[in-house]
Amino acid sequence: MRPDESLTTLDGPWTHRGVHAGGTRFHVVEAGQGPLVLLLHGFPQFWWTWRHQLVSLAEAGYRAVAVDLRGYGASDKPPRGYDLPTLAQDAAGLIRALGESGAIVVGHDWGGLLAWTMAARDPKVVHRLVPVSAAHPLRLRAAMFTDLRGQLRASRYTLGFQLPFLPEIQLTRRGAAKVGHLLKAWSGPGWPDESVARTYRDVFRIPGVAHCALEYYRWFARSQLRPDGARYARGMRAEIEAPTLQLHGALDSCVLPRTAQGSSRYVAAPYRWRLLEGVGHFPHEEQPERFDAELLAWLADPEPDR
């Protein structure tokens, strides 16, 4: 049976709907009322990665909105626009389309790179910033050049993603078995179980998703040698003005903790670093209660510490 976008409409105490922003239709999942918290997923996932936080944030008095990023899940899959500046425009436009001028932005993995980008390029739209398993983009780039046996080695899988066609085939064949392999390789012990891995594998096989997801990596690598990459890097030198909580798993083998921790140099606002022991690249799913306790306590603090 050919997977389709109906696989993304998983049931729960939330509402599914489509929202248009900047000419692109996004599939969003919403729960609760209160200050807006925009939840941005990473690779190789979709909005469902935030299923625990949709519940906990709503119960704590927030309006939690998880989105399928451009090219993922049930959102539009245009041929272009998989660069971080365009993705940041997507997210800022989505916040406005949801009726708000700004939001608390929580991003994991690629969603974290996107959240960092939003905070640097459009600071008024990010009230608070929570990067999860995501180094500041300039810190990540620097680490890949200076930490050859560490971050560059951890990121070597991305080199294969630069090839045309073949990576899409490798990721989706045999029921997207490689997606399940990546989830297990990057996580701490005991996650994911078979049903969770199957959900991600099935949704990743929706036509177009694998190609669009790989275009994120292709832009990031190739732009390093192009004028658009230089412009992006210059813009990312801006100091982050939003209070920032950076959460990272101590066992993360995809984005190394030492790479992520160096991101603090780009934050001028109050900044808090939390390293979660026994957790890998997916802390919000591996240990959701612990993750939520850290997040909600920080959000409830009117003056988070540096």
N, C-alpha and C positions, 0 to 999 in steps of 0.2 A: 504493500500500500504506500502510495506517494505521500510523504508528510506535507501538510499545509498549515496555514497560519492559525487555523482553529486550535492547534495544539497549544497555543500560548494563552488561551482563555481559561486558565485553571481556576477552579472555584475556591472561594474563601470569603472572609469578612471584608471584602473590598469590592470596588466597582471598576469595570473595564469601560473605556471609551476611547474614541479617537480625538486628537487635538491637532489642529493645523498651526504650524509656525514657520514663517519664512518660505511658504510654498511647499512644505513637506508635511505629510501626515504622520503623526506619532501615535503609537499605541501606548496609553498610560493606564496605570492601575492605581486607584485612589482609596484612601481610608482615613477617617477622622476629620475633625474640624480644629482650626487654630492656626498658629504660624506655619507657613509652608516649609516642608522639608523635601527637597528634591533628591531622589535616590538614583544614582547613575551606576549601571553595572559594568562589568569588564568582560574579558575574553576567557573562555568560550561560552558565555552564559546569556541570560536575558533578564527581564524584569524580575522573574521569580526568585532570583538570588536574594531579594530583599523581603521574602514572604514573612520572616520572623519580625523584621523591623516594621513592616506595615502594621502589624498588630500592636507591637509594644509602643510605637510612637503614637498611634491613634489613641491608645489607652492612656497615654501620658498627656494628652491634650494638644497634639499636633495634627496638622493636615499632611499626611505622608503620601507622596506621589512617586511611584517607581515607573520608569519609562524604558521602553525598548529603544535603544539608540539607533540612529540612522543605519540602515542596512541589516538590523537584527530583528528577530521575532516577527511581529506583525506590523512594524513600522515600514515606511516606504524604503525602497532600495534603489535609489537613483544611481546612475553610472559614475557620478563624481561627488566630491564633497567630503572625503574621508580624511581630511587634514584637520589638525586640532583647532586652528582659527575658525573654520567653518562649523565644526562640531560645537565650539563654544558659542557661536552665534545661534545655533540650533537650540542649545539649552537656555540661553538668555531669552530667546524668543518664546520658548515654551513657558518660562516663568511668567512672562507678560501675557501669554495666551491663557494662562490659568488665573489671570486677574490680579497678579501681584507685581510689584516693582522690584522685588528682591526675595531671596529665600536663603535658608540654611541649605548648603549643598554638601551632600555626602557622596563620595565617589570611590569605587573600588577598582583597582587595576587600571584599565583604560579609562574607566569613569573617573578615577582619581587624577590621571593626567589631564583629563578634560576639566575637572574641578579646579586644579591648580591654574590652568590656562584661563578659566573664567575669572578667577580672583585677581590675576595679574592684568588682564586686558580690559575687564569691565568691572572694576571693584565695587561699584554701587549695587550691582545685582547680587553680590554674595555677602550676606549678612554674617554668616559664620561658615567656616570651611572645615570639612572632615575628610582628609585623604586616608584611604584604607589600602594597605599593601601597595602603595604608590609613592615613589620618590618624585620630588620636583623634576620636571622634564630636563632642566639644565643639569641637575645633579645626576640624573640617570645617564645622560649623554656623557658627562665627564667621567663617571665611574666605568663606563664601557671602554674608555680609552686608557684609564689609569689603573684599573683593577683587572688586569688581564686574566688572572687565575681565579678571580672571584666573579664580579658581575658580568664581564664579557663571556666567561665560560657558562654562567647561568643563563645568559641570553642567547646562547649559540643556536637554539631552536629557531630564532627569528631569521637567521641567515637563510635557511631553507625556504622560508616564506617568501623570499624575494623572487623565486622562480615563477614563471608563468604556468598556469594550469595545473601542474603536478601537485602543488600543495593542497589545492581544493579537492583533488581526487583522493589524496592520502588522508585528509581529514574526514571525508564523508563515506569512504568505502567501508564495507563490513559493518554497516549500521553505525557509522561514525565512532568506531571503536577507539580511534586515537583521541577523541575528545574525552572519553572516559579515562584513558591512560594519563592524559595531561592533568585532569582533575586530581587523580590519585597521587601522581608524582609530585605535585606542588603542595599538597595538603599535609596536615599532620596525621598521626595514626588514627585509624577508625573512621575516616571520612573519605569519599562519600559511600553511602550504602548503594545497593544495586538500583533501587527505585529512583533515587536522586540522579545517579549517573545516567540512567535510561532517559529520564526527562530531558536532560541537557543534550544527550546524543540525538534524540528524536527531533528536538526543535532546531538543532544545528543543521539538520538535513533538509530543512525548508529551502526550496530553490532560491538561490541568490545569497543566502546567509553566509556560507563559507567564503565566497568570493569577496563580499563586502567586508567581512571581518578581517580578511587578509589585507585588504586595501589600507586599513589603518597602519599596519606594520610597514607596508611598502612605502607609504608616504613618509613615515617617520625616518626610515633608513635613507631613502633617496633624497629627501629634502636637505639632508646634512650638507650636500654638495651643490645645492641650488640657491638662487637668490631668495626664494620664498622661505627656505629654512633659515637663512641668515636673518631675514626680517622677523621671523617668529622668535628666534633666539634673542634678538635685541629687545623685543617687547617683553619677553619673559624675565628680563633683568629687573623689572619693576618690583618694588617691595610689596609684599602681601600685607594689606591693611585690615584684613578680616581676622578676628580671633580664630585660632587654628588648633584643632585637636588631630594629631597624627597617630593613627593606630596601626600596629604592625605585628605580625606573628613572628615569634623568635625562631620558628622552624621554616620560615619562608625560604624556599630554594629557587624561587623565580625572580623576585626582587629582594636582594639580600638586605637584612636589617641594617647593616652598616652603610649601605647605599642610601636607604631611605632616611636614616637619621641625619645625614648631612644636609637635608632639605631645610633645616631650621635657619640657615644663613639667609634665606630669601624672605623670611617672615619678620616684619617690623612690629606686628601686633602681638598681643599675648599669645603664647604658644605652649602647648602641652604635648609631650611625647609619651606614649604608652606602648611598651613592648609586652606582648601577651605570651607568656611561657606556654609551651606545649601546643602551640597553634601554628599552622602553616599559612598558606597564601589566602585562605578564605575564612578569616576569623569570625565574620558575621554569620557564617553557616556552621562552621565547625563547633564553636562554643557561643551560640547566640545569646544565652543568658548573661554571660560574662561581658560580651561585647556590648549588649544593650545597657548593662549597668554603667559601664564607662561612658557611653554616649549620653545617656539620659542625665547622669550626674553632672556632666560638663555642660549640657544644654541648660540645666536648671541653675547653674552658677551665673549670676549677672555680671560678675567680674572674674572671668577665668584667669588663673595664674599664668605667669610666664614660664 
